[in-house]
Amino acid sequence: MFFVIFELNIPASLTPVSTEYYMKLQNILPSQAGFISEVPYASPHHEGRQALVAKFVDEASVRAWRLQHDHLMMQYHARREVFDDYRLRVGPEISLGQEGGEVKEGREHVTEKKGHVICLYERPMQATGETAEPSSLSNNVVDLVDPMAQKDPLLKDVVASLVDTTVYQSEKTVLWVSGWVDKDAAVGFEQLISRTHGDSIHIVRVERDYGKHDRNEAPEGADAAQAASVLGTEG
């Protein structure tokens, strides 16, 4: 399974435009071959900061969606006219021992950025006990560690391996997105979490990490494809 983690900043004045773009794509995405799901989230701490987490069956499905004509046009306009900034990370799920979670042999490409292994930990809103005050949700995944594991010798090494962490919430869940130096660190964190009923966890190896201004790891030809999609539709 391949994940697309899209974090973006939208000025309040452009939220209606962003919502319009999003709804148009939602009419197309479900019929896209290889698409599994997509969930929107918002930051409880920063107005205008949002995230989309999408799942696809494989890399080819992600590429096909990125190059879908209407999606290309939306990318072109949103990048120039809507988003203050964004960060997009793409990669396969790393196996935690479950069937079907293996990364294929021979896949050696990973991002050159720090935190190339992401942990996506999600739990039902009611499990946080903080539904009345969303802004009180901790942004630090270390706060999720089971109290019984606070004296675990592994904890110090895990904390030292954390690169970044952000919390988001959807209508029903809370999602922590954390970047780690390697798989061992992410798995070590997973083993220390105080788990709750209905929660889920995915470990993702990031192969591309790029944004609005940082295009070093953007797919080859991505900018040209976006520009080509609007030729003949303007003027």
One Martini backbone bead per residue (centre of mass of N, CA, C, O) as a GRO file, in nm:
protein
  235
    1MET     BB    1   0.098   0.035   0.020
    2PHE     BB    2   0.026   0.378  -0.055
    3PHE     BB    3   0.126   0.703   0.054
    4VAL     BB    4  -0.026   1.036   0.096
    5ILE     BB    5   0.120   1.329   0.247
    6PHE     BB    6  -0.071   1.637   0.276
    7GLU     BB    7   0.058   1.952   0.367
    8LEU     BB    8  -0.119   2.269   0.435
    9ASN     BB    9  -0.146   2.626   0.357
   10ILE     BB   10  -0.432   2.850   0.409
   11PRO     BB   11  -0.577   3.122   0.354
   12ALA     BB   12  -0.870   3.237   0.466
   13SER     BB   13  -0.958   3.384   0.192
   14LEU     BB   14  -0.911   3.081   0.029
   15THR     BB   15  -1.096   2.853   0.136
   16PRO     BB   16  -1.327   2.842  -0.077
   17VAL     BB   17  -1.142   2.761  -0.313
   18SER     BB   18  -1.025   2.504  -0.190
   19THR     BB   19  -1.299   2.361  -0.151
   20GLU     BB   20  -1.376   2.354  -0.448
   21TYR     BB   21  -1.140   2.182  -0.544
   22TYR     BB   22  -1.187   1.941  -0.360
   23MET     BB   23  -1.477   1.866  -0.459
   24LYS     BB   24  -1.400   1.807  -0.750
   25LEU     BB   25  -1.204   1.571  -0.682
   26GLN     BB   26  -1.419   1.393  -0.528
   27ASN     BB   27  -1.565   1.320  -0.810
   28ILE     BB   28  -1.299   1.146  -0.914
   29LEU     BB   29  -1.125   0.969  -0.718
   30PRO     BB   30  -1.304   0.706  -0.658
   31SER     BB   31  -1.255   0.609  -0.979
   32GLN     BB   32  -0.968   0.555  -0.931
   33ALA     BB   33  -0.729   0.351  -0.988
   34GLY     BB   34  -0.619   0.228  -0.667
   35PHE     BB   35  -0.808   0.356  -0.480
   36ILE     BB   36  -0.899   0.380  -0.127
   37SER     BB   37  -0.831   0.662   0.042
   38GLU     BB   38  -0.948   0.981   0.202
   39VAL     BB   39  -0.841   1.223   0.458
   40PRO     BB   40  -0.931   1.503   0.630
   41TYR     BB   41  -0.746   1.766   0.804
   42ALA     BB   42  -0.689   1.964   1.107
   43SER     BB   43  -0.551   2.203   1.291
   44PRO     BB   44  -0.576   2.291   1.640
   45HIS     BB   45  -0.335   2.536   1.626
   46HIS     BB   46  -0.357   2.614   1.298
   47GLU     BB   47  -0.479   2.823   1.092
   48GLY     BB   48  -0.496   2.668   0.768
   49ARG     BB   49  -0.399   2.390   0.862
   50GLN     BB   50  -0.359   2.094   0.665
   51ALA     BB   51  -0.466   1.748   0.576
   52LEU     BB   52  -0.387   1.468   0.357
   53VAL     BB   53  -0.474   1.112   0.351
   54ALA     BB   54  -0.364   0.872   0.116
   55LYS     BB   55  -0.464   0.560  -0.045
   56PHE     BB   56  -0.286   0.308  -0.231
   57VAL     BB   57  -0.194   0.015  -0.381
   58ASP     BB   58   0.028   0.178  -0.558
   59GLU     BB   59   0.251   0.362  -0.738
   60ALA     BB   60   0.092   0.369  -1.006
   61SER     BB   61  -0.163   0.501  -0.883
   62VAL     BB   62  -0.032   0.763  -0.796
   63ARG     BB   63   0.066   0.850  -1.074
   64ALA     BB   64  -0.209   0.852  -1.219
   65TRP     BB   65  -0.331   1.073  -1.038
   66ARG     BB   66  -0.120   1.297  -1.085
   67LEU     BB   67  -0.186   1.275  -1.421
   68GLN     BB   68  -0.454   1.368  -1.407
   69HIS     BB   69  -0.590   1.622  -1.570
   70ASP     BB   70  -0.763   1.770  -1.352
   71HIS     BB   71  -0.545   1.750  -1.135
   72LEU     BB   72  -0.328   1.913  -1.278
   73MET     BB   73  -0.485   2.180  -1.287
   74MET     BB   74  -0.516   2.208  -0.981
   75GLN     BB   75  -0.218   2.215  -0.914
   76TYR     BB   76  -0.144   2.465  -1.071
   77HIS     BB   77  -0.342   2.670  -0.932
   78ALA     BB   78  -0.294   2.613  -0.628
   79ARG     BB   79   0.012   2.671  -0.620
   80ARG     BB   80  -0.034   2.984  -0.723
   81GLU     BB   81  -0.336   3.075  -0.570
   82VAL     BB   82  -0.356   2.926  -0.265
   83PHE     BB   83  -0.094   2.826  -0.149
   84ASP     BB   84   0.149   2.907   0.068
   85ASP     BB   85   0.205   2.600   0.146
   86TYR     BB   86   0.375   2.271   0.112
   87ARG     BB   87   0.375   1.909   0.189
   88LEU     BB   88   0.499   1.610   0.017
   89ARG     BB   89   0.452   1.259   0.096
   90VAL     BB   90   0.589   0.948  -0.042
   91GLY     BB   91   0.500   0.594   0.027
   92PRO     BB   92   0.549   0.292   0.165
   93GLU     BB   93   0.461   0.045   0.357
   94ILE     BB   94   0.581  -0.096   0.644
   95SER     BB   95   0.644  -0.376   0.790
   96LEU     BB   96   0.500  -0.535   1.108
   97GLY     BB   97   0.417  -0.849   1.010
   98GLN     BB   98   0.198  -0.816   0.820
   99GLU     BB   99   0.014  -0.905   0.576
  100GLY     BB  100   0.106  -0.708   0.292
  101GLY     BB  101   0.352  -0.498   0.415
  102GLU     BB  102   0.569  -0.526   0.217
  103VAL     BB  103   0.855  -0.422   0.078
  104LYS     BB  104   0.997  -0.435  -0.202
  105GLU     BB  105   1.242  -0.565  -0.349
  106GLY     BB  106   1.479  -0.310  -0.457
  107ARG     BB  107   1.378  -0.075  -0.280
  108GLU     BB  108   1.602   0.214  -0.224
  109HIS     BB  109   1.444   0.466  -0.237
  110VAL     BB  110   1.500   0.773  -0.058
  111THR     BB  111   1.492   1.034   0.101
  112GLU     BB  112   1.715   1.306   0.199
  113LYS     BB  113   1.552   1.360   0.430
  114LYS     BB  114   1.461   1.395   0.728
  115GLY     BB  115   1.244   1.165   0.829
  116HIS     BB  116   1.194   0.890   0.630
  117VAL     BB  117   1.005   0.793   0.870
  118ILE     BB  118   0.660   0.734   0.920
  119CYS     BB  119   0.412   0.795   1.169
  120LEU     BB  120   0.067   0.684   1.179
  121TYR     BB  121  -0.144   0.796   1.440
  122GLU     BB  122  -0.480   0.675   1.522
  123ARG     BB  123  -0.769   0.804   1.704
  124PRO     BB  124  -1.039   0.838   1.860
  125MET     BB  125  -1.168   1.114   1.994
  126GLN     BB  126  -1.276   0.990   2.269
  127ALA     BB  127  -0.986   0.880   2.357
  128THR     BB  128  -0.866   1.168   2.447
  129GLY     BB  129  -1.067   1.350   2.634
  130GLU     BB  130  -1.068   1.645   2.430
  131THR     BB  131  -1.329   1.752   2.270
  132ALA     BB  132  -1.377   2.041   2.397
  133GLU     BB  133  -1.040   2.094   2.356
  134PRO     BB  134  -0.855   2.073   2.084
  135SER     BB  135  -0.605   2.267   2.158
  136SER     BB  136  -0.501   2.046   2.383
  137LEU     BB  137  -0.363   1.884   2.190
  138SER     BB  138  -0.091   1.714   2.149
  139ASN     BB  139   0.204   1.756   1.941
  140ASN     BB  140   0.343   1.521   2.108
  141VAL     BB  141   0.406   1.183   2.083
  142VAL     BB  142   0.539   1.127   2.361
  143ASP     BB  143   0.258   1.158   2.517
  144LEU     BB  144   0.169   0.850   2.418
  145VAL     BB  145   0.314   0.711   2.622
  146ASP     BB  146   0.316   0.472   2.832
  147PRO     BB  147   0.346   0.496   3.166
  148MET     BB  148   0.489   0.208   3.191
  149ALA     BB  149   0.730   0.324   2.976
  150GLN     BB  150   0.894   0.563   3.109
  151LYS     BB  151   1.142   0.350   3.213
  152ASP     BB  152   1.228   0.272   2.946
  153PRO     BB  153   1.531   0.255   2.784
  154LEU     BB  154   1.411   0.312   2.493
  155LEU     BB  155   1.297   0.604   2.515
  156LYS     BB  156   1.550   0.781   2.478
  157ASP     BB  157   1.615   0.685   2.187
  158VAL     BB  158   1.346   0.761   2.062
  159VAL     BB  159   1.346   1.065   2.119
  160ALA     BB  160   1.622   1.115   1.961
  161SER     BB  161   1.469   1.011   1.675
  162LEU     BB  162   1.300   1.258   1.656
  163VAL     BB  163   1.212   1.506   1.412
  164ASP     BB  164   0.882   1.522   1.384
  165THR     BB  165   0.556   1.676   1.488
  166THR     BB  166   0.193   1.635   1.422
  167VAL     BB  167  -0.140   1.747   1.476
  168TYR     BB  168  -0.466   1.614   1.391
  169GLN     BB  169  -0.818   1.656   1.278
  170SER     BB  170  -1.119   1.515   1.247
  171GLU     BB  171  -1.439   1.441   1.309
  172LYS     BB  172  -1.336   1.146   1.470
  173THR     BB  173  -1.017   1.206   1.475
  174VAL     BB  174  -0.671   1.156   1.565
  175LEU     BB  175  -0.353   1.275   1.421
  176TRP     BB  176  -0.017   1.155   1.413
  177VAL     BB  177   0.275   1.305   1.263
  178SER     BB  178   0.588   1.128   1.239
  179GLY     BB  179   0.940   1.167   1.228
  180TRP     BB  180   1.215   0.939   1.153
  181VAL     BB  181   1.534   0.811   1.111
  182ASP     BB  182   1.397   0.514   1.133
  183LYS     BB  183   1.243   0.217   1.167
  184ASP     BB  184   1.329   0.144   1.456
  185ALA     BB  185   1.217   0.401   1.586
  186ALA     BB  186   0.920   0.373   1.498
  187VAL     BB  187   0.878   0.091   1.626
  188GLY     BB  188   0.956   0.172   1.911
  189PHE     BB  189   0.723   0.367   1.945
  190GLU     BB  190   0.490   0.168   1.890
  191GLN     BB  191   0.565  -0.006   2.156
  192LEU     BB  192   0.498   0.257   2.363
  193ILE     BB  193   0.216   0.294   2.315
  194SER     BB  194  -0.101   0.387   2.424
  195ARG     BB  195  -0.344   0.194   2.349
  196THR     BB  196  -0.663   0.191   2.172
  197HIS     BB  197  -0.968   0.160   2.081
  198GLY     BB  198  -0.964   0.194   1.726
  199ASP     BB  199  -0.684   0.214   1.646
  200SER     BB  200  -0.392   0.319   1.438
  201ILE     BB  201  -0.096   0.201   1.242
  202HIS     BB  202   0.165   0.352   1.030
  203ILE     BB  203   0.451   0.273   0.831
  204VAL     BB  204   0.654   0.504   0.635
  205ARG     BB  205   0.847   0.523   0.342
  206VAL     BB  206   1.010   0.788   0.213
  207GLU     BB  207   1.069   0.889  -0.132
  208ARG     BB  208   0.914   1.172  -0.122
  209ASP     BB  209   1.008   1.531  -0.047
  210TYR     BB  210   0.794   1.808  -0.110
  211GLY     BB  211   0.709   2.142  -0.248
  212LYS     BB  212   0.641   2.449  -0.359
  213HIS     BB  213   0.964   2.527  -0.345
  214ASP     BB  214   1.060   2.233  -0.300
  215ARG     BB  215   1.170   2.041  -0.602
  216ASN     BB  216   1.390   1.813  -0.581
  217GLU     BB  217   1.160   1.556  -0.535
  218ALA     BB  218   1.006   1.589  -0.767
  219PRO     BB  219   0.878   1.470  -1.024
  220GLU     BB  220   0.961   1.421  -1.326
  221GLY     BB  221   0.780   1.668  -1.502
  222ALA     BB  222   0.559   1.799  -1.318
  223ASP     BB  223   0.553   2.101  -1.403
  224ALA     BB  224   0.505   2.053  -1.707
  225ALA     BB  225   0.237   1.897  -1.678
  226GLN     BB  226   0.077   2.124  -1.546
  227ALA     BB  227   0.112   2.336  -1.770
  228ALA     BB  228  -0.004   2.161  -2.008
  229SER     BB  229  -0.302   2.134  -1.890
  230VAL     BB  230  -0.369   2.459  -1.956
  231LEU     BB  231  -0.344   2.443  -2.242
  232GLY     BB  232  -0.624   2.581  -2.408
  233THR     BB  233  -0.792   2.699  -2.132
  234GLU     BB  234  -0.660   2.977  -2.192
  235GLY     BB  235  -0.742   3.288  -2.355
   0.00000   0.00000   0.00000
